[in-house]
């Protein structure tokens, strides 16, 4: 059972912000912004690549509700998911990072950016 499935099953504690029958949102233990939440489906899905469209439609409503609850819906936020090893996915359970509460900057996505720029 993966880490996030254990959180869903309440085997591991989490600082839960919002919960529904199908989804769970909790605070990231290593936040990169004043607000940094992880949003997961309670049913295990490895990554976005395996996600069914109808589940994403329901998850969209849940994430929008969460953003409003956190006061991010007006000023903005970042929503991202990592897919696979090269995409930076560390836990093989679909999760979206909802990040906000400050003006966010865009940072280099790769240690290889210097090589990419030199090749262009």
Buried (B, 14 or more C-beta within 10 A) or exposed (E): EEBBBBBBEEEEEBEEBBEBEEBBBBEBEEEEBEBBBBBBBBEBBBBBEEBEEEBBEBBEEBBEBBBEEBEBBEEEBBBEBBBEEEEEBEBBBBBBBBBBBEEEEEEEEEEEEEEEEEEE
